[in-house]
Amino acid sequence: MKSIFEYDDYRSYMNDYYLWKKRTSAFSWREFAKNSGFTSPNYLKVVCDGKSGLSEPGIEHVAEAMDLIGAEREYFRKLVKFGLGKSFSVNSCAKSGFSHLLLG
């Protein structure tokens, strides 16, 4: 699987993570959701399809389920915030967080 730092969309990363896990085991959307602490078995599929987003606690639960730590986890947080940005200013602020992570 590609490094998270090669992504600019958290939904693509989550979907690729799911496909990677599915190729290497009997992984399912139900298991991914359960590992992330969600009660709805298809919630993360809905997120990856762009029909819903992740809350602040949801970001942390999903990052934990995907074993993201340190800079990877921080980058995932920024990806989600960038992806959920409704205005140019919100997206600009989130995008500027990417360069900080990549340069510093």
Backbone bond lengths (Angstrom), bond angles and torsions (degrees), N, CA, C in turn:
res aa  C-N    CA-C-N  psi(-1)  N-CA   C-N-CA  omega(-1)  CA-C   N-CA-C  phi
1 M - - - 1.449 - - 1.530 108.99 -
2 K 1.335 115.41 143.26 1.464 120.44 179.18 1.529 110.65 -67.04
3 S 1.307 114.31 155.26 1.460 120.85 175.09 1.528 109.74 -64.91
4 I 1.317 116.13 146.41 1.467 120.68 177.86 1.527 111.12 -59.31
5 F 1.321 117.55 -27.50 1.453 121.58 -177.54 1.531 112.71 -70.75
6 E 1.313 117.19 -8.16 1.461 121.83 176.51 1.529 112.15 -90.19
7 Y 1.320 117.20 -0.78 1.463 122.28 -177.16 1.512 111.39 -105.33
8 D 1.335 115.34 149.08 1.458 120.50 171.30 1.526 110.49 -123.11
9 D 1.339 116.22 12.26 1.459 121.96 179.40 1.530 108.72 -141.29
10 Y 1.327 116.93 118.67 1.458 120.02 -176.97 1.519 112.45 -65.79
11 R 1.323 117.01 -31.12 1.463 119.47 179.38 1.527 111.19 -66.17
12 S 1.313 116.70 -40.03 1.466 120.64 176.57 1.522 110.52 -63.32
13 Y 1.325 115.80 -41.96 1.466 119.11 178.62 1.523 110.83 -62.73
14 M 1.337 116.93 -47.18 1.463 120.11 -179.65 1.529 110.91 -61.67
15 N 1.319 116.87 -42.03 1.459 120.44 179.62 1.535 110.86 -64.89
16 D 1.321 117.19 -42.98 1.467 120.42 177.69 1.529 110.94 -64.70
17 Y 1.319 116.67 -38.13 1.471 120.44 176.02 1.527 109.59 -59.90
18 Y 1.327 115.40 -47.96 1.466 120.03 178.90 1.526 111.04 -57.99
19 L 1.330 118.04 -48.32 1.467 121.80 -179.08 1.525 111.63 -63.11
20 W 1.325 116.80 -39.04 1.461 121.58 177.78 1.528 110.69 -63.07
21 K 1.336 116.45 -47.20 1.464 120.54 179.25 1.528 110.66 -63.86
22 K 1.318 116.50 -39.53 1.460 121.03 -179.13 1.533 110.98 -64.75
23 R 1.326 116.51 -36.60 1.471 120.45 178.25 1.527 111.97 -67.41
24 T 1.312 116.63 -30.35 1.460 120.15 -174.51 1.529 113.86 -101.02
25 S 1.348 117.48 -3.17 1.469 120.41 -179.15 1.533 109.29 -163.72
26 A 1.308 115.44 -177.44 1.467 120.91 177.97 1.529 109.56 -88.28
27 F 1.313 116.38 51.81 1.459 123.24 -176.48 1.525 110.00 -79.03
28 S 1.324 116.90 145.86 1.468 121.25 179.51 1.522 109.42 -138.83
29 W 1.339 115.01 165.12 1.465 119.53 174.93 1.531 109.57 -59.94
30 R 1.315 116.46 -36.47 1.470 121.16 178.51 1.531 110.32 -59.68
31 E 1.334 116.23 -46.63 1.463 120.18 -179.44 1.525 111.19 -66.58
32 F 1.333 117.10 -40.94 1.465 121.79 178.30 1.527 109.65 -59.96
33 A 1.335 116.66 -46.39 1.464 120.73 179.29 1.525 110.77 -63.38
34 K 1.326 116.28 -44.10 1.471 120.48 -179.57 1.528 110.63 -63.05
35 N 1.333 117.22 -44.92 1.471 121.12 178.66 1.526 111.82 -62.00
36 S 1.328 116.20 -25.92 1.460 121.95 -179.56 1.526 112.64 -91.43
37 G 1.328 117.08 -1.93 1.460 121.04 176.81 1.514 115.34 86.76
38 F 1.328 118.23 14.80 1.462 121.28 178.87 1.519 109.84 -94.94
39 T 1.328 116.45 143.49 1.463 120.16 179.58 1.529 112.37 -86.06
40 S 1.311 117.14 -27.04 1.467 120.88 178.05 1.533 108.69 -77.91
41 P 1.331 117.72 120.32 1.468 119.56 -175.10 1.524 115.04 -67.02
42 N 1.319 117.91 -20.72 1.466 119.64 -178.54 1.535 112.81 -111.09
43 Y 1.324 117.55 12.05 1.454 120.25 -174.96 1.530 112.32 -58.24
44 L 1.311 117.76 -45.07 1.461 119.20 -176.91 1.526 111.60 -70.45
45 K 1.311 117.77 -27.23 1.465 121.33 172.74 1.527 109.00 -64.99
46 V 1.325 116.35 -42.39 1.467 121.99 177.83 1.532 109.94 -62.14
47 V 1.325 116.81 -41.64 1.464 121.03 177.25 1.525 110.13 -62.18
48 C 1.327 116.39 -48.19 1.470 120.03 -178.60 1.526 112.03 -64.40
49 D 1.315 117.04 -28.46 1.467 121.33 177.24 1.528 112.01 -79.20
50 G 1.328 118.16 -3.27 1.459 122.22 177.53 1.512 114.19 82.30
51 K 1.315 117.87 13.13 1.466 121.35 -177.97 1.525 112.83 -92.64
52 S 1.312 116.85 -7.73 1.460 122.34 177.46 1.521 107.60 -154.77
53 G 1.312 115.75 170.46 1.457 120.84 179.25 1.514 110.56 -126.17
54 L 1.313 116.15 179.99 1.456 121.48 178.39 1.523 110.11 -102.63
55 S 1.323 116.27 137.02 1.461 121.63 173.65 1.528 108.29 -78.86
56 E 1.317 116.33 171.95 1.468 120.15 176.90 1.532 110.99 -55.52
57 P 1.351 118.71 -51.12 1.473 117.53 177.73 1.531 112.02 -63.18
58 G 1.324 116.41 -35.86 1.462 120.71 179.05 1.515 112.38 -61.49
59 I 1.319 116.44 -38.59 1.466 120.93 177.48 1.524 109.53 -57.13
60 E 1.323 115.80 -47.11 1.469 120.64 -177.37 1.528 111.29 -66.40
61 H 1.330 116.71 -40.96 1.466 120.35 -179.78 1.522 111.66 -64.37
62 V 1.325 116.30 -43.33 1.466 120.52 180.00 1.525 110.13 -67.90
63 A 1.332 117.24 -42.57 1.466 120.64 178.27 1.531 110.59 -59.36
64 E 1.308 115.84 -41.48 1.472 120.93 178.21 1.531 110.24 -63.74
65 A 1.318 117.04 -45.13 1.470 121.21 -179.58 1.526 111.67 -62.95
66 M 1.336 117.07 -30.76 1.463 120.88 179.14 1.530 111.98 -90.77
67 D 1.333 116.40 7.29 1.475 122.50 178.63 1.520 113.42 58.76
68 L 1.323 116.68 36.42 1.460 120.90 177.33 1.525 108.91 -84.95
69 I 1.316 116.26 131.42 1.462 120.89 179.51 1.524 109.19 -134.02
70 G 1.304 115.30 160.04 1.460 121.58 174.31 1.519 113.75 55.83
71 A 1.333 115.68 -129.16 1.465 122.00 -176.44 1.530 111.53 -63.61
72 E 1.327 117.60 -32.04 1.468 119.84 177.82 1.527 110.82 -63.53
73 R 1.320 116.11 -44.23 1.467 120.64 179.62 1.526 110.43 -64.75
74 E 1.314 116.41 -43.94 1.465 120.37 179.40 1.528 110.62 -62.26
75 Y 1.316 116.99 -41.29 1.463 121.22 178.31 1.532 110.27 -63.85
76 F 1.332 117.07 -40.48 1.466 120.59 177.16 1.526 110.16 -60.75
77 R 1.327 117.09 -44.75 1.471 120.66 176.74 1.531 110.54 -55.40
78 K 1.329 116.31 -47.15 1.468 120.76 -179.44 1.527 111.18 -64.32
79 L 1.335 117.30 -39.89 1.467 120.43 177.67 1.525 110.82 -58.87
80 V 1.332 116.13 -45.32 1.461 119.97 -179.22 1.517 110.28 -63.86
81 K 1.310 116.80 -47.64 1.468 119.82 -179.17 1.519 111.03 -62.64
82 F 1.325 116.98 -39.15 1.457 120.82 176.30 1.524 110.25 -63.95
83 G 1.320 117.10 -43.88 1.455 122.05 -178.76 1.514 113.48 -66.96
84 L 1.319 116.83 -28.37 1.460 120.73 -178.19 1.526 112.66 -92.65
85 G 1.336 116.92 -6.37 1.464 121.32 -178.33 1.519 111.32 -58.96
86 K 1.324 116.36 130.07 1.469 121.47 -177.43 1.521 112.75 -95.37
87 S 1.320 116.54 -17.20 1.456 118.44 -177.29 1.526 109.85 -131.86
88 F 1.297 115.63 164.02 1.457 120.58 178.95 1.518 110.53 -58.48
89 S 1.331 117.87 -40.75 1.454 119.66 -176.77 1.529 111.25 -66.44
90 V 1.328 117.43 -39.53 1.460 119.81 177.80 1.518 109.21 -66.37
91 N 1.332 116.99 -45.27 1.454 120.11 179.03 1.524 111.16 -63.97
92 S 1.315 118.21 -37.81 1.460 121.06 179.21 1.521 110.56 -63.41
93 C 1.318 116.57 -43.40 1.463 120.16 179.29 1.518 110.70 -63.36
94 A 1.314 116.98 -44.94 1.458 120.25 179.53 1.520 110.42 -65.75
95 K 1.324 116.59 -42.42 1.465 120.90 -179.55 1.527 110.35 -61.75
96 S 1.330 117.33 -37.88 1.454 119.36 179.41 1.519 110.63 -64.37
97 G 1.314 116.92 -25.99 1.469 120.78 175.82 1.516 111.91 -66.13
98 F 1.329 117.50 -27.88 1.456 120.56 178.35 1.518 110.58 -64.68
99 S 1.336 117.07 -47.17 1.447 119.13 -176.51 1.526 110.25 -63.67
100 H 1.336 117.63 -36.08 1.458 121.03 177.57 1.529 109.78 -61.11
101 L 1.337 116.50 -43.66 1.459 119.40 -179.45 1.525 112.10 -68.02
102 L 1.315 115.57 -38.07 1.463 119.21 -177.30 1.521 112.33 -77.17
103 L 1.324 116.60 -32.32 1.464 119.79 -177.83 1.530 112.75 -92.44
104 G 1.319 116.31 -27.20 1.453 117.92 -173.82 1.428 111.91 -115.98
